[in-house]
């Protein structure tokens, strides 16, 4: 497993995203929420493969509780880096600093209790809009509740480029995939590297849309099928799966601190470890990907804009 050193922390470049531990998640999810024992087995497989960084959030159902219990049971709490996120602020909290402070403080306090970690390694605002209260999160850092502050950014790269220059921002989480390379091409990675701001990339499989059976793609997203078929062809020509193409293409971008993957089974975890360990893609494959993917409508590549799928 490849690692990087960031602010005296040794981080695995593969990060396990754990939203699935707290709720059924993803357009491609077919197995539901893993049980506690299944989640523990996934974390153990990740640790055995060299993963020591885990992503969660206050808004991910019971994910923080499950992770905290697993880390304690395995005796690894002091040896992992957890990235968590503040509960999204309500409108009245966003507009009132006193209410915002109360909400942020309560969210971080609960994360500390759930994860069983007194000083949280990395805490991000879960929404860009909430970052107007960065000074309040920084105040909790100064009180010893957390070590590093940051923001989980949305799809458009403009705000991320601005956030990376802010003094108290130590980490950004950005979406990027084969179908959505906007952040990777925006210059934010270079700017972050100059300021020692960690860049964590999420959504490499676009909630599983890039790897799910074609017949299962929701009707509202089927305009992506021709592009996905071209990507499938590139992967086949390289002798790899589209999943591997997805993961290793993002890994090939210089300036990425870590890449998040979410899994539902131990088998998926082991598959991701094996793919990751093969490293970046060859330049010719990256060029083919760039040629194959046009600029796509935001509604197709931004999960929050997708129509809600009915059970």
N, C-alpha and C positions, 0 to 999 in steps of 0.2 A: 504494500500500500504506500502510495506517494504521500508525503507530508510537507507542510510548509510551516515556517515559523512566523508568527504574527504577534507583535507586542509581548514577546517572551512566552507565548503559548505555542505549543506544537499541535497543529490541527491536521487531521486527515483531509485530503482534498475531496474525498467522497464523504458526504454528509447524509445521515439517515433522517429523512423527514418522517414525522410520526403522527401526522394528522389522522392517519388510518387507525391509530391506536385509540382514538377518542370518539370517532364517528365514522359511519360509512361514507367514503369520499371518492370522487372521481367519476367521470362519465363512463370509464371502462370498468369500474368496480363490479365484479360479479360474485364475490365471496363475502361481502359485508365486512363488518368490523371484527378483527381478530380477537379471540379470547385473551385473557391475561397470560395464560401459559403459552399461547401461540406468539404473543407479543414478546414475552421474555425470550423465547427461542430465537426470534428474529434479532433481537438486540444482542444476544450471545453470539449468533452467527456473524453479526456486524463486527463486534469486538474481536472475535477470533480472526476476522479478516483484516484487522488493523484499523477499523473505523473508531474514532474517538470523539467525533463531533455529531451532535444530535439537534434537530430542529423541532420546535413545538410552539405552542401559543396558548394564551389564556382562553382564546375562543375556539380551541379545538376539542370541545367536549371534555372527556376525561383523560386526554392525552398526558397532561402534566402529572396527574395523579398516578397513572400507570407507569410513566417513566421514573418518577421518584421512587416508587415501590421496587421497580426492577433494579435500578442502580443500587439501592440499599441491599436488596437480596443478593446481588452479585458482588457486592463490596467494591464497587468501582466509582462511587460518587465523586471522590477527589481526583479521579484520573480522566474524567470526561469534560468536554466543553459543551455546554447547553446554550443554544440560541432560542430565546423565547420572545413573545410579543405581548404588548399591552392590549388589554381588551379595548376594542374600538370605542371611542368616545361618542356619547349621545350628543344630539344637536345642542341641547342646553349646556352640556359640559364643555363642548367645543367653544362656545361663545362666552363662557364665564371662567376666569382663571381660578377662582376659589373652588368651583365645582370640579374643574379639570384636575386640580391638584388632589382633591379628595379621591376622584376616580382612579387616577394614575397610581396614587399611593396604595389604594386598596388592591388594585390589580397586581402590582408588583409584590405586595405583601402576600397575597394569596399564591402567587407563583413560587415564592420562596418556600412557603409551607408545603405546597403540593409536590414540588421537586425535591424538598428536603435539602435545600442549598441556601445557606445564609447569605452569601454574596454571589449573585447570579453572574455568570461570565459575560453574557451578551443579552441585552434587552433592546428590542426594536419597537417602534411604533408600528402597528399593524396596517395603518393607513397613512398615506401622504398628508392628508388634511390635518391629522392630529399632530404633525411635526411642528406646528406653530407653537406648541407647548414644550419644545425641546428643553427649555431652561428648567422646567419642572422635573423632567426625567433626569437631567444633569444633577439637580439638587439631590435626588435619591442616590445617584452615583457618589456624590461627595459625602453622603451619610454612610457609605459602605454597603448599601443594599445591592449594588451591581457594579461591574467593572467597566463595561463599554456600552455606549448608547448608539442607536442607529435607527434606520427606517426601512420598512419593507415597501418598496416602490411598485407603482402600477406599470402599465404597459408603455406609456409614452416616455421617451428618454430625456426630454427636456428637464423635468424636475430633478431627476437623479443627477444630472450634470451640475445643477445648482447645489444640491444637498452635499455633494462630495467636497465642496469648498468650505462648508461650515465647520467652525472650530471644534464643536463638540460631537460631530458625527464621526464615529469610528468604524461603522460597518453599514453596508447597504445590501439588501436582498432584492434581486432583480429577476424578472421572468425572461427566459430566452429558450428558443428551441429551433429546430430545423425550419419551422414555418414562421418564426418570429425572431429574426436576428437583429432587431432594431437597436437594442441596448449594446449588443456586441460591436456594432458598427458606429456607435454614436461618439466615441472618444472618451466615454466615461471611465473605461477601464484604465486608460493611460493616466487620466487625471487622478483616479483613485490610487494608482501605484505611486504617483509622485507624493501623495499625502499619507501613505500608509493606511488607507481606508480599505478594509476587507470587502471583497465582493463575493457574495454568495448567490449562486444562480439556481433558481427553482424552475419548475414547469418544463423540464427538458423533454418529457414525453407528452406535454400538453394534456395533462390529466389522463393519459393513456390513449388519447385520440390517435397518436402516431403509430400505435402498435396493436390496437384492437382490431378484430375481424372487420373487414370492410362492410359487411352486411349489417353490422351493429352500429355503424356511425349514425347518429341522429339525423333525421331529415333536414333540419336547419343548417347542418354543417356539411352536407354532402357535396357542396361546391368545392370542398377541399380534396375530394377523391382524385381528380386528375393529377394534382400536384403530389399527393401522397404516392400515387402509382409511379411517378417519375423517381421519387426518392426510394421506393421499394426496388426499382430497377438499378439504381446506383448501388444500393446495398448488395443486391444479388451479384452485380458485376464485381464487387470487391470481395465477395465470398463471406459476407457477414450479414447479420440480421438488421432490420430497420431499427430495432431497439439499440443495437450496438452503434449504428450510424448516429443515432440521436444523441447518445451519451458522449461518445468520443468526439463528435463534432464540437460540442460545447467545451469539452476538456481541451480541445486544440486552441482555444482562444487565449492568448497571453493576457495575464492580468486577472484571471479568475482565481480567487482564493479557494473556493470550494464549490462543488456541484451537489445539489440535493437530489435524492431519489426517494420516492415513497414506495413501500412494498406492502403486500398483504400476506406473504408466505415466506418461509425460510428458503424455499427453492428460488423465489424471485430475488431474495437478498444475495444468495450465492451467485446467481446469474449476473447480477449487477457488479459484484466484486470481480468476477472473472473478466467481464467486459472492460471495466475500469482499468484493470491491471495491464491491459494491452496498450494503453497510452493513447496519445494523439493520433489523428488520421494523417495519411499522406497528403501532400499538397494537391496532387491531382484530383483526389476525391473531394477535397474541400472546394476546389474550383468548380467541379461538376455540380456540387450542391448549390453554389451561388448561382450558377446558370439555370438550374432547374426550378428555383423558387422565385416567383415574381413578388412584388409588393402586394400583400393581401389585405382585404378589408379588415379593419380592427374588430368588427363584430364576429369574424370567423376565428380569430386567433387570441381573443381575450375571454377567458372562461366566465368572468363576471357578467359579460354581455350575452352569454348563451341563454336561450330559453330554458326555463326550469323543466327538467324531465319528470314526467309523472310516473309513479310506480305502477 
